């Protein structure tokens, strides 16, 4: 009976994905990639926070323009600052949200100048 109870509990709490590929949990072989991805998004959050001066978790055009020199260190030259802002603001809301910023940062290979890149190796 104890074996049956264990089997039922195991089945009840087991991870099931709708696509049938693996479980919903991070497996050991995926853990390093998870940590590297988490670290990368933390770097994006730091960059986003440095740009979002008023702390409202949105970057407006004034903040974006004021942070131009800082962002050019991270991503390279930005020729048209207003055009770049409109390109990042994919939902057209007039401000850049964190998810929009992340998509842009990924496409530009954003890299903070003062982080510890060698730690992730």
Secondary structure, DSSP 8 states (H G I E B T S, - for coil): -HHHHHHHHHHHHS---TTSSS-SS--HHHHHHHHHHHHHHHHHHHHHHHH-TT-SS-B-HHHHHHTHHHHHHHH---S-HHHHHHHH-TT-SSSB-HHHHHHHHHHHT---TTS-GGGG-
